[in-house]
Amino acid sequence: MNKQMALFLAHSAELETEAQERYEELAESMREHRNIPVADFFRRMVDEAGRHLEEVAELAADMTLPDLKAWEFDWPDAEAPETTSYEALHYRMSLRQAMQLALDNERAARAYYSDYADNCEDVETAEVARSFAAEESSHVAELERLMAEQPADHPHLWEEDDDPHMPE
């Protein structure tokens, strides 16, 4: 068994699982706030991460992947590269802003896979990592195209309509 490939696929599975779970949470939150276009977009991203997970599962079908603990994953930051920060979310965010979050995630995943390929000693694993980076590049291009079709955001998009209620 190729240990480096198994380790890479374990990381890839976790990366996509984290992305899928976070997008699911974001979609539910936006739906609760009746921000349906953004909820639907995040739902689309859930499906995209699911397709990536299927790809990883196919590649790992004949392997036993290492069972890594949360602290054993080697990410560039605290969370997996394609995981949206909760702090970046706002219930009144526009579709353009949601796309920007996803675009940032896709770029981070692309950088992760490219870096993995560049620093991997195993040729086969590096080749798979490069193909994953190329796939992320295609998602970047698609999101950039979709964002170009979106209208500019209103400058006061996140301003509240009502003053905060301050009990006396």
C-alpha positions as CSV (number, residue, x, y, z in Angstrom):
1,M,0.0,0.0,0.0
2,N,1.2,3.5,-0.8
3,K,1.3,5.2,2.6
4,Q,1.7,8.7,1.2
5,M,-1.3,8.3,-1.1
6,A,-3.4,7.0,1.8
7,L,-2.3,10.0,3.9
8,F,-3.1,12.4,1.1
9,L,-6.5,10.8,0.5
10,A,-7.3,10.9,4.3
11,H,-6.6,14.7,4.2
12,S,-8.6,15.1,1.0
13,A,-11.6,13.3,2.5
14,E,-11.4,15.4,5.6
15,L,-11.1,18.6,3.6
16,E,-14.2,17.9,1.6
17,T,-16.1,16.5,4.6
18,E,-15.4,19.7,6.5
19,A,-16.4,21.9,3.5
20,Q,-19.6,19.9,3.0
21,E,-20.6,20.1,6.7
22,R,-19.9,23.8,6.9
23,Y,-21.7,24.7,3.7
24,E,-24.7,22.6,5.0
25,E,-24.7,24.7,8.2
26,L,-24.5,27.9,6.2
27,A,-27.3,26.9,3.9
28,E,-29.5,26.1,6.9
29,S,-28.7,29.4,8.6
30,M,-29.5,31.4,5.4
31,R,-32.7,29.5,4.9
32,E,-33.7,30.3,8.5
33,H,-33.1,34.0,7.8
34,R,-35.0,33.7,4.5
35,N,-32.0,34.5,2.4
36,I,-33.0,31.9,-0.1
37,P,-30.7,32.8,-3.0
38,V,-27.7,32.5,-0.7
39,A,-29.1,29.3,1.0
40,D,-29.5,27.8,-2.5
41,F,-26.0,28.7,-3.5
42,F,-24.5,27.1,-0.3
43,R,-26.7,24.0,-1.0
44,R,-25.0,23.9,-4.4
45,M,-21.6,24.0,-2.7
46,V,-22.7,21.1,-0.4
47,D,-23.4,19.0,-3.5
48,E,-20.1,20.0,-5.0
49,A,-18.2,18.9,-1.9
50,G,-20.2,15.6,-2.1
51,R,-19.0,15.0,-5.6
52,H,-15.4,15.5,-4.5
53,L,-15.9,13.1,-1.6
54,E,-17.1,10.5,-4.1
55,E,-13.9,11.0,-6.2
56,V,-11.8,10.5,-3.1
57,A,-13.8,7.4,-2.1
58,E,-13.2,5.9,-5.6
59,L,-9.5,6.5,-5.4
60,A,-9.4,5.0,-1.9
61,A,-11.6,2.0,-2.6
62,D,-8.8,-0.5,-2.3
63,M,-6.9,1.3,0.5
64,T,-7.2,1.6,4.3
65,L,-6.9,5.3,5.1
66,P,-5.2,6.3,8.3
67,D,-7.6,7.2,11.1
68,L,-6.3,10.6,12.0
69,K,-7.3,12.6,15.0
70,A,-8.3,16.2,14.5
71,W,-4.9,17.5,15.7
72,E,-3.0,15.1,13.3
73,F,-4.2,16.8,10.1
74,D,-1.6,19.1,8.6
75,W,-3.5,22.2,7.5
76,P,-2.0,25.6,6.6
77,D,-4.4,27.2,9.1
78,A,-6.5,26.1,12.1
79,E,-9.2,24.5,9.8
80,A,-9.2,22.6,6.6
81,P,-8.5,24.9,3.6
82,E,-12.0,24.8,2.1
83,T,-13.9,25.6,5.4
84,T,-15.7,28.9,5.5
85,S,-15.2,30.9,8.7
86,Y,-18.4,31.6,10.7
87,E,-17.2,35.1,11.2
88,A,-17.4,35.8,7.5
89,L,-21.1,35.1,7.5
90,H,-23.9,37.6,7.8
91,Y,-27.6,36.8,7.5
92,R,-28.1,39.6,5.0
93,M,-25.1,38.7,2.8
94,S,-25.6,39.0,-0.9
95,L,-25.2,36.2,-3.4
96,R,-22.0,37.9,-4.6
97,Q,-20.6,37.9,-1.1
98,A,-21.5,34.2,-0.7
99,M,-19.7,33.5,-4.0
100,Q,-16.7,35.4,-2.8
101,L,-16.5,33.2,0.3
102,A,-16.7,30.1,-1.9
103,L,-14.1,31.6,-4.3
104,D,-11.7,32.1,-1.4
105,N,-12.3,28.5,-0.3
106,E,-11.6,27.1,-3.7
107,R,-8.4,29.2,-4.0
108,A,-7.3,27.9,-0.6
109,A,-8.0,24.3,-1.6
110,R,-6.2,24.8,-4.9
111,A,-3.2,26.2,-3.0
112,Y,-3.2,23.3,-0.6
113,Y,-3.3,20.7,-3.3
114,S,-0.7,22.5,-5.4
115,D,1.6,22.8,-2.4
116,Y,1.1,19.1,-1.6
117,A,2.0,18.1,-5.1
118,D,5.1,20.3,-5.1
119,N,6.3,18.9,-1.8
120,C,5.4,15.3,-2.2
121,E,8.1,12.7,-2.8
122,D,5.7,10.1,-4.2
123,V,5.2,10.7,-8.0
124,E,1.7,9.0,-8.1
125,T,0.5,11.0,-5.1
126,A,1.9,14.2,-6.5
127,E,0.0,13.5,-9.8
128,V,-3.3,13.0,-8.0
129,A,-2.7,16.2,-5.9
130,R,-2.1,18.1,-9.2
131,S,-5.3,16.8,-10.7
132,F,-7.2,17.9,-7.5
133,A,-5.5,21.4,-7.8
134,A,-6.6,21.5,-11.5
135,E,-10.2,20.7,-10.5
136,E,-10.1,23.4,-7.9
137,S,-8.8,25.8,-10.6
138,S,-11.8,25.0,-12.8
139,H,-14.1,25.8,-9.8
140,V,-12.3,29.1,-9.3
141,A,-12.8,30.0,-13.0
142,E,-16.5,29.1,-12.8
143,L,-17.1,31.2,-9.6
144,E,-15.2,34.1,-11.1
145,R,-17.5,33.9,-14.2
146,L,-20.7,33.7,-12.0
147,M,-19.5,36.6,-9.9
148,A,-19.0,38.7,-13.0
149,E,-22.7,38.2,-13.8
150,Q,-23.8,39.5,-10.4
151,P,-24.8,43.1,-9.8
152,A,-22.7,45.2,-7.5
153,D,-23.6,45.0,-3.8
154,H,-25.6,47.9,-2.3
155,P,-23.2,49.9,-0.1
156,H,-25.5,49.6,2.9
157,L,-26.3,45.9,2.5
158,W,-25.5,44.9,6.1
159,E,-27.1,48.0,7.8
160,E,-29.9,47.1,10.1
161,D,-33.3,48.6,9.4
162,D,-34.2,49.0,13.1
163,D,-32.3,50.5,16.0
164,P,-31.3,48.0,18.6
165,H,-33.8,47.6,21.4
166,M,-32.3,48.8,24.6
167,P,-34.3,48.0,27.7
168,E,-34.6,50.8,30.2
